[in-house]
Amino acid sequence: MKYAPPGGGDLAAIKADGTLAPVTVSAAAGVGCTLTSGTWYFPVGGNDSPTPGETPYIGIQLQWTAATAGTITFETCNYPRYLGGARSGPDDITDNDGNATKTNWVQQNPTTLYVPTPTGAGNSVANLTITAGGTNAGGTFVDVGNTGAKRWRVKMVLSVGGFVRVNANGKGGG
């Protein structure tokens, strides 16, 4: 069985301060989100999406334009988005929760996860930490298997913003 978030898998971004960057179409860059410098999150899974909550295998593809510079990491959370696990209402752990002292979101950085070297000179990967070098457009694919996490998010800490596309899909037995 295949699972993808609503909208064909393309993910909107939310900045640490709550600013939203919806998925748009750019004549020059294609489909994606226009991001400024700062910390951005792309939520993968949650109350309205079975990826990754109901599927153990997730694929996340990333693409960015040449000027984009920063670090891309991946975090997980088993706590619900809304209090009591409801579909709406008061917040429990938000998609852009950045409180490191509570460790609601935990960075995943295993040495054994398969991540191909990003395209474009100046872009790199070490374990599950990807660097967008700011000199060339880039992209990569992250293959996550055997995950038990309810929610994942892609975290981008950008020193220089750019146009970014993130798409997630999941598969499970069925």
C-alpha positions as CSV (number, residue, x, y, z in Angstrom):
1,M,0.0,0.0,0.0
2,K,1.3,3.5,-0.8
3,Y,0.8,6.6,1.3
4,A,1.4,10.2,0.5
5,P,0.5,13.5,2.2
6,P,-2.4,15.4,0.7
7,G,-1.5,17.4,-2.4
8,G,0.6,14.7,-4.1
9,G,3.3,14.7,-1.5
10,D,4.7,18.2,-1.9
11,L,5.1,19.7,1.5
12,A,4.6,23.3,2.7
13,A,7.1,24.8,5.1
14,I,6.6,26.6,8.4
15,K,9.2,28.9,9.9
16,A,10.2,28.8,13.6
17,D,8.3,32.0,14.1
18,G,5.1,30.5,12.6
19,T,5.4,32.1,9.1
20,L,4.0,29.7,6.4
21,A,5.6,29.1,3.0
22,P,3.0,27.4,0.9
23,V,3.8,25.2,-2.1
24,T,3.8,27.3,-5.3
25,V,4.7,27.1,-8.9
26,S,7.6,29.3,-10.2
27,A,8.2,29.7,-13.9
28,A,11.9,29.7,-13.3
29,A,12.3,27.0,-10.5
30,G,9.2,24.7,-10.8
31,V,7.2,23.5,-7.8
32,G,8.3,24.3,-4.2
33,C,8.4,26.9,-1.4
34,T,10.2,30.2,-1.3
35,L,12.2,30.3,1.9
36,T,14.1,33.2,3.6
37,S,17.1,32.8,5.9
38,G,16.2,31.2,9.3
39,T,14.9,27.9,10.6
40,W,12.2,26.2,8.5
41,Y,10.4,22.9,9.0
42,F,8.6,20.6,6.6
43,P,6.3,18.3,8.6
44,V,6.0,14.7,7.4
45,G,3.1,12.9,8.9
46,G,0.6,13.9,11.6
47,N,-3.0,13.7,12.4
48,D,-4.2,14.1,8.8
49,S,-1.5,12.1,7.0
50,P,-0.7,8.4,7.4
51,T,2.9,9.0,6.4
52,P,4.8,8.0,8.5
53,G,2.4,7.1,11.3
54,E,1.0,4.1,9.5
55,T,3.9,3.0,7.2
56,P,7.3,1.8,8.1
57,Y,9.1,2.8,4.9
58,I,9.4,6.5,4.0
59,G,11.1,8.2,1.1
60,I,11.8,12.0,1.3
61,Q,13.1,13.8,-1.8
62,L,14.6,17.3,-1.5
63,Q,15.6,19.8,-4.1
64,W,17.0,23.3,-3.8
65,T,18.1,26.2,-6.0
66,A,21.7,27.3,-6.4
67,A,21.8,30.2,-3.9
68,T,20.3,28.1,-1.0
69,A,22.8,27.7,1.8
70,G,22.4,25.9,5.1
71,T,22.1,22.6,7.0
72,I,19.3,20.1,6.6
73,T,18.5,17.6,9.3
74,F,15.7,15.2,10.2
75,E,13.8,15.0,13.5
76,T,11.1,12.7,14.9
77,C,8.4,13.0,17.5
78,N,5.9,10.5,18.9
79,Y,3.8,13.1,20.7
80,P,0.6,14.3,19.1
81,R,0.1,17.6,17.4
82,Y,-3.0,18.5,19.4
83,L,-3.8,17.8,23.0
84,G,-5.2,14.4,23.6
85,G,-4.5,13.3,20.0
86,A,-7.5,15.2,18.7
87,R,-7.7,16.3,15.0
88,S,-7.8,20.0,16.1
89,G,-7.9,22.2,19.2
90,P,-5.3,23.3,21.7
91,D,-1.7,22.6,20.7
92,D,0.4,19.9,22.3
93,I,3.6,19.7,20.2
94,T,3.5,21.9,17.1
95,D,5.3,21.2,13.8
96,N,7.5,24.2,14.4
97,D,8.2,23.5,18.1
98,G,11.8,24.5,18.6
99,N,12.2,24.1,22.4
100,A,15.4,22.2,22.6
101,T,15.3,22.0,26.4
102,K,12.1,19.8,26.3
103,T,13.5,17.6,23.5
104,N,10.0,17.2,22.0
105,W,11.6,16.7,18.6
106,V,14.7,14.4,18.5
107,Q,17.3,14.6,15.7
108,Q,17.9,11.4,13.7
109,N,21.5,11.1,12.5
110,P,22.3,7.4,12.1
111,T,25.5,6.3,10.3
112,T,23.8,3.4,8.5
113,L,20.9,5.3,6.8
114,Y,21.2,5.3,3.0
115,V,21.5,8.9,1.7
116,P,23.0,9.4,-1.8
117,T,25.5,12.2,-2.2
118,P,23.5,15.4,-3.1
119,T,23.8,16.6,-6.7
120,G,25.7,19.8,-7.3
121,A,29.2,20.8,-6.4
122,G,29.4,22.3,-2.9
123,N,26.6,20.2,-1.6
124,S,27.4,17.4,0.8
125,V,26.1,14.7,3.3
126,A,27.4,13.2,6.5
127,N,25.2,10.5,8.0
128,L,21.7,12.1,7.9
129,T,22.9,15.8,7.9
130,I,22.9,17.4,4.5
131,T,24.6,20.7,3.6
132,A,23.3,23.0,0.8
133,G,26.5,24.8,-0.1
134,G,25.0,27.9,-1.7
135,T,26.9,27.6,-5.0
136,N,25.0,25.1,-7.0
137,A,21.4,23.7,-7.2
138,G,21.1,20.4,-5.4
139,G,18.9,17.5,-4.4
140,T,18.9,14.2,-2.8
141,F,16.7,11.3,-1.6
142,V,16.5,10.0,1.9
143,D,15.3,6.5,2.4
144,V,14.0,5.8,5.9
145,G,13.1,2.2,6.7
146,N,11.8,0.5,9.8
147,T,10.6,3.7,11.4
148,G,8.3,3.6,14.4
149,A,8.0,7.4,14.7
150,K,4.5,9.0,14.5
151,R,5.9,12.2,13.0
152,W,9.0,13.3,11.1
153,R,10.1,16.7,10.0
154,V,12.7,18.1,7.7
155,K,14.6,20.9,9.5
156,M,16.4,23.5,7.4
157,V,18.6,26.1,9.1
158,L,19.3,28.5,6.2
159,S,21.9,31.3,6.1
160,V,20.7,32.1,2.6
161,G,17.2,31.4,1.5
162,G,16.1,29.9,-1.8
163,F,13.4,27.9,-3.6
164,V,13.1,24.4,-2.0
165,R,11.0,21.4,-2.9
166,V,10.3,18.6,-0.4
167,N,8.2,15.6,-1.3
168,A,7.4,12.5,0.9
169,N,5.9,9.1,0.2
170,G,5.5,6.0,2.2
171,K,4.9,2.3,1.6
172,G,3.8,-0.5,3.9
173,G,2.6,-4.1,3.7
174,G,-1.0,-4.6,2.6
